[in-house]
Amino acid sequence: MSIRGFDHVAITASDIERTLAFYRDVLGAEVLYEDLWRKGVIPIVSLQLGANRINVHDAASPASPHARLPTPGSQDLCFRWQGTVAQAIRLLEARGIAVLDSPVKRPAADGELGESVYFRDPDDNLLELLTTEHEEGDSR
């Protein structure tokens, strides 16, 4: 037996409605199980971003078996971005999202050197868009 990879990561939101809107409208996430969450059947709502899933927990009522109350804004999530750094910055700026730092050289999980754009979600989680694509004429 061996680990194949992560199934999902979980974040805690102080305002789930605001969090769902941000990830859906800014990053294009598909919201999953929203109807079951709204009916109280399950304690979380999920966001699908590409092949990755984020489960969103409500800070006011953490799901069992979480023994400690998770803290909103304590996560650092990196997403692989299909596009250039300039395109990522334009996307964020068009939606009124402040860019904290960019471009920042970072190694991707596959070992390729990329560049990242950093910003924050509504709960102050640090988000990163990492790309290995470059602008036309960029010889990196």
ChimeraX commands (.cxc) that place a marker at each C-alpha (Angstrom):
marker #1 position 0.00,0.00,0.00 radius 0.5
marker #1 position 1.08,3.56,-0.62 radius 0.5
marker #1 position -0.36,7.04,-0.57 radius 0.5
marker #1 position -1.61,8.18,-3.98 radius 0.5
marker #1 position -1.91,11.84,-3.02 radius 0.5
marker #1 position -4.27,14.22,-1.28 radius 0.5
marker #1 position -8.01,13.62,-1.55 radius 0.5
marker #1 position -8.91,17.13,-0.36 radius 0.5
marker #1 position -7.81,19.96,1.87 radius 0.5
marker #1 position -10.11,21.71,4.31 radius 0.5
marker #1 position -10.41,25.38,5.15 radius 0.5
marker #1 position -12.47,27.08,7.83 radius 0.5
marker #1 position -14.64,30.03,6.85 radius 0.5
marker #1 position -16.00,32.77,9.06 radius 0.5
marker #1 position -18.71,33.38,6.43 radius 0.5
marker #1 position -19.37,30.40,4.14 radius 0.5
marker #1 position -21.54,32.41,1.73 radius 0.5
marker #1 position -18.74,34.94,1.18 radius 0.5
marker #1 position -16.18,32.13,0.81 radius 0.5
marker #1 position -18.28,30.24,-1.76 radius 0.5
marker #1 position -18.79,33.42,-3.78 radius 0.5
marker #1 position -15.07,34.23,-3.75 radius 0.5
marker #1 position -13.85,30.81,-4.87 radius 0.5
marker #1 position -16.65,30.46,-7.45 radius 0.5
marker #1 position -16.45,33.99,-8.88 radius 0.5
marker #1 position -12.70,34.65,-8.67 radius 0.5
marker #1 position -11.17,31.20,-9.21 radius 0.5
marker #1 position -13.96,29.46,-11.10 radius 0.5
marker #1 position -14.62,26.76,-8.50 radius 0.5
marker #1 position -17.56,24.43,-8.91 radius 0.5
marker #1 position -19.59,24.31,-5.69 radius 0.5
marker #1 position -20.49,20.72,-4.74 radius 0.5
marker #1 position -23.02,19.37,-2.25 radius 0.5
marker #1 position -24.40,22.84,-1.56 radius 0.5
marker #1 position -27.96,21.52,-1.41 radius 0.5
marker #1 position -27.03,18.83,1.15 radius 0.5
marker #1 position -25.11,21.36,3.24 radius 0.5
marker #1 position -27.99,23.86,3.18 radius 0.5
marker #1 position -30.41,21.13,4.30 radius 0.5
marker #1 position -28.07,20.21,7.17 radius 0.5
marker #1 position -27.48,16.69,5.83 radius 0.5
marker #1 position -23.69,17.20,5.72 radius 0.5
marker #1 position -21.61,19.68,7.76 radius 0.5
marker #1 position -19.40,20.92,4.90 radius 0.5
marker #1 position -19.66,22.22,1.37 radius 0.5
marker #1 position -17.03,21.36,-1.24 radius 0.5
marker #1 position -15.28,23.37,-3.93 radius 0.5
marker #1 position -13.88,21.64,-7.00 radius 0.5
marker #1 position -10.95,23.39,-8.69 radius 0.5
marker #1 position -9.58,21.27,-11.53 radius 0.5
marker #1 position -8.69,17.88,-10.08 radius 0.5
marker #1 position -8.55,19.27,-6.54 radius 0.5
marker #1 position -11.16,19.63,-3.85 radius 0.5
marker #1 position -11.45,22.01,-0.91 radius 0.5
marker #1 position -13.93,21.23,1.84 radius 0.5
marker #1 position -15.22,24.37,3.56 radius 0.5
marker #1 position -16.02,24.16,7.26 radius 0.5
marker #1 position -18.07,26.73,9.14 radius 0.5
marker #1 position -16.04,28.32,11.97 radius 0.5
marker #1 position -19.22,28.61,14.05 radius 0.5
marker #1 position -19.92,24.86,13.94 radius 0.5
marker #1 position -16.88,22.71,13.17 radius 0.5
marker #1 position -17.54,19.21,11.85 radius 0.5
marker #1 position -16.70,16.16,13.95 radius 0.5
marker #1 position -14.07,14.79,14.66 radius 0.5
marker #1 position -12.26,18.14,14.71 radius 0.5
marker #1 position -11.33,18.42,18.38 radius 0.5
marker #1 position -9.97,21.93,18.09 radius 0.5
marker #1 position -11.74,24.85,16.53 radius 0.5
marker #1 position -9.98,25.51,13.22 radius 0.5
marker #1 position -8.99,29.11,12.66 radius 0.5
marker #1 position -10.11,31.02,9.58 radius 0.5
marker #1 position -7.16,32.48,7.69 radius 0.5
marker #1 position -4.63,29.87,8.77 radius 0.5
marker #1 position -4.20,28.15,5.40 radius 0.5
marker #1 position -1.67,28.54,2.61 radius 0.5
marker #1 position -2.99,27.02,-0.63 radius 0.5
marker #1 position -1.15,26.87,-3.94 radius 0.5
marker #1 position -3.04,26.26,-7.19 radius 0.5
marker #1 position -1.41,25.37,-10.52 radius 0.5
marker #1 position -2.40,28.13,-12.92 radius 0.5
marker #1 position -2.81,27.51,-16.64 radius 0.5
marker #1 position -1.74,30.84,-18.00 radius 0.5
marker #1 position 0.95,33.43,-17.46 radius 0.5
marker #1 position 1.67,35.49,-14.37 radius 0.5
marker #1 position 0.43,38.56,-16.24 radius 0.5
marker #1 position -2.89,36.82,-16.98 radius 0.5
marker #1 position -3.27,35.84,-13.31 radius 0.5
marker #1 position -2.62,39.40,-12.20 radius 0.5
marker #1 position -5.14,40.75,-14.72 radius 0.5
marker #1 position -7.77,38.27,-13.45 radius 0.5
marker #1 position -7.24,39.31,-9.83 radius 0.5
marker #1 position -7.15,43.03,-10.57 radius 0.5
marker #1 position -10.35,42.79,-12.65 radius 0.5
marker #1 position -12.07,41.35,-9.58 radius 0.5
marker #1 position -10.63,43.88,-7.15 radius 0.5
marker #1 position -8.27,41.39,-5.47 radius 0.5
marker #1 position -5.00,42.85,-4.19 radius 0.5
marker #1 position -1.83,41.11,-5.36 radius 0.5
marker #1 position 0.57,40.72,-2.42 radius 0.5
marker #1 position 3.66,39.65,-4.33 radius 0.5
marker #1 position 4.48,38.71,-7.91 radius 0.5
marker #1 position 6.26,37.35,-9.78 radius 0.5
marker #1 position 7.99,35.09,-7.26 radius 0.5
marker #1 position 10.10,32.19,-8.54 radius 0.5
marker #1 position 9.02,28.88,-6.99 radius 0.5
marker #1 position 9.67,25.21,-7.77 radius 0.5
marker #1 position 6.50,23.32,-8.71 radius 0.5
marker #1 position 5.71,19.87,-7.28 radius 0.5
marker #1 position 6.91,18.32,-10.54 radius 0.5
marker #1 position 10.33,20.01,-10.14 radius 0.5
marker #1 position 9.79,22.57,-12.89 radius 0.5
marker #1 position 10.67,26.17,-11.99 radius 0.5
marker #1 position 7.65,28.41,-12.07 radius 0.5
marker #1 position 6.44,31.81,-10.98 radius 0.5
marker #1 position 3.78,32.61,-8.44 radius 0.5
marker #1 position 1.26,35.32,-7.70 radius 0.5
marker #1 position 0.17,35.67,-4.06 radius 0.5
marker #1 position -3.15,37.07,-2.75 radius 0.5
marker #1 position -5.67,36.43,0.05 radius 0.5
marker #1 position -9.21,35.08,0.24 radius 0.5
marker #1 position -11.97,36.69,2.35 radius 0.5
marker #1 position -10.77,34.89,5.52 radius 0.5
marker #1 position -7.15,36.01,4.93 radius 0.5
marker #1 position -5.94,32.57,3.79 radius 0.5
marker #1 position -2.82,32.97,1.67 radius 0.5
marker #1 position -3.47,31.84,-1.91 radius 0.5
marker #1 position -0.92,31.27,-4.64 radius 0.5
marker #1 position -1.31,30.80,-8.37 radius 0.5
marker #1 position 1.78,28.96,-9.65 radius 0.5
marker #1 position 2.49,28.83,-13.37 radius 0.5
marker #1 position 5.23,27.47,-15.57 radius 0.5
marker #1 position 3.90,29.33,-18.63 radius 0.5
marker #1 position 5.67,32.47,-19.75 radius 0.5
marker #1 position 4.81,35.51,-21.86 radius 0.5
marker #1 position 5.68,35.44,-25.59 radius 0.5
marker #1 position 9.29,36.42,-26.05 radius 0.5
marker #1 position 10.22,35.49,-22.45 radius 0.5
marker #1 position 13.24,33.18,-22.79 radius 0.5
marker #1 position 13.13,31.65,-19.32 radius 0.5
marker link #1:1,2 radius 0.2
marker link #1:2,3 radius 0.2
marker link #1:3,4 radius 0.2
marker link #1:4,5 radius 0.2
marker link #1:5,6 radius 0.2
marker link #1:6,7 radius 0.2
marker link #1:7,8 radius 0.2
marker link #1:8,9 radius 0.2
marker link #1:9,10 radius 0.2
marker link #1:10,11 radius 0.2
marker link #1:11,12 radius 0.2
marker link #1:12,13 radius 0.2
marker link #1:13,14 radius 0.2
marker link #1:14,15 radius 0.2
marker link #1:15,16 radius 0.2
marker link #1:16,17 radius 0.2
marker link #1:17,18 radius 0.2
marker link #1:18,19 radius 0.2
marker link #1:19,20 radius 0.2
marker link #1:20,21 radius 0.2
marker link #1:21,22 radius 0.2
marker link #1:22,23 radius 0.2
marker link #1:23,24 radius 0.2
marker link #1:24,25 radius 0.2
marker link #1:25,26 radius 0.2
marker link #1:26,27 radius 0.2
marker link #1:27,28 radius 0.2
marker link #1:28,29 radius 0.2
marker link #1:29,30 radius 0.2
marker link #1:30,31 radius 0.2
marker link #1:31,32 radius 0.2
marker link #1:32,33 radius 0.2
marker link #1:33,34 radius 0.2
marker link #1:34,35 radius 0.2
marker link #1:35,36 radius 0.2
marker link #1:36,37 radius 0.2
marker link #1:37,38 radius 0.2
marker link #1:38,39 radius 0.2
marker link #1:39,40 radius 0.2
marker link #1:40,41 radius 0.2
marker link #1:41,42 radius 0.2
marker link #1:42,43 radius 0.2
marker link #1:43,44 radius 0.2
marker link #1:44,45 radius 0.2
marker link #1:45,46 radius 0.2
marker link #1:46,47 radius 0.2
marker link #1:47,48 radius 0.2
marker link #1:48,49 radius 0.2
marker link #1:49,50 radius 0.2
marker link #1:50,51 radius 0.2
marker link #1:51,52 radius 0.2
marker link #1:52,53 radius 0.2
marker link #1:53,54 radius 0.2
marker link #1:54,55 radius 0.2
marker link #1:55,56 radius 0.2
marker link #1:56,57 radius 0.2
marker link #1:57,58 radius 0.2
marker link #1:58,59 radius 0.2
marker link #1:59,60 radius 0.2
marker link #1:60,61 radius 0.2
marker link #1:61,62 radius 0.2
marker link #1:62,63 radius 0.2
marker link #1:63,64 radius 0.2
marker link #1:64,65 radius 0.2
marker link #1:65,66 radius 0.2
marker link #1:66,67 radius 0.2
marker link #1:67,68 radius 0.2
marker link #1:68,69 radius 0.2
marker link #1:69,70 radius 0.2
marker link #1:70,71 radius 0.2
marker link #1:71,72 radius 0.2
marker link #1:72,73 radius 0.2
marker link #1:73,74 radius 0.2
marker link #1:74,75 radius 0.2
marker link #1:75,76 radius 0.2
marker link #1:76,77 radius 0.2
marker link #1:77,78 radius 0.2
marker link #1:78,79 radius 0.2
marker link #1:79,80 radius 0.2
marker link #1:80,81 radius 0.2
marker link #1:81,82 radius 0.2
marker link #1:82,83 radius 0.2
marker link #1:83,84 radius 0.2
marker link #1:84,85 radius 0.2
marker link #1:85,86 radius 0.2
marker link #1:86,87 radius 0.2
marker link #1:87,88 radius 0.2
marker link #1:88,89 radius 0.2
marker link #1:89,90 radius 0.2
marker link #1:90,91 radius 0.2
marker link #1:91,92 radius 0.2
marker link #1:92,93 radius 0.2
marker link #1:93,94 radius 0.2
marker link #1:94,95 radius 0.2
marker link #1:95,96 radius 0.2
marker link #1:96,97 radius 0.2
marker link #1:97,98 radius 0.2
marker link #1:98,99 radius 0.2
marker link #1:99,100 radius 0.2
marker link #1:100,101 radius 0.2
marker link #1:101,102 radius 0.2
marker link #1:102,103 radius 0.2
marker link #1:103,104 radius 0.2
marker link #1:104,105 radius 0.2
marker link #1:105,106 radius 0.2
marker link #1:106,107 radius 0.2
marker link #1:107,108 radius 0.2
marker link #1:108,109 radius 0.2
marker link #1:109,110 radius 0.2
marker link #1:110,111 radius 0.2
marker link #1:111,112 radius 0.2
marker link #1:112,113 radius 0.2
marker link #1:113,114 radius 0.2
marker link #1:114,115 radius 0.2
marker link #1:115,116 radius 0.2
marker link #1:116,117 radius 0.2
marker link #1:117,118 radius 0.2
marker link #1:118,119 radius 0.2
marker link #1:119,120 radius 0.2
marker link #1:120,121 radius 0.2
marker link #1:121,122 radius 0.2
marker link #1:122,123 radius 0.2
marker link #1:123,124 radius 0.2
marker link #1:124,125 radius 0.2
marker link #1:125,126 radius 0.2
marker link #1:126,127 radius 0.2
marker link #1:127,128 radius 0.2
marker link #1:128,129 radius 0.2
marker link #1:129,130 radius 0.2
marker link #1:130,131 radius 0.2
marker link #1:131,132 radius 0.2
marker link #1:132,133 radius 0.2
marker link #1:133,134 radius 0.2
marker link #1:134,135 radius 0.2
marker link #1:135,136 radius 0.2
marker link #1:136,137 radius 0.2
marker link #1:137,138 radius 0.2
marker link #1:138,139 radius 0.2
marker link #1:139,140 radius 0.2
view
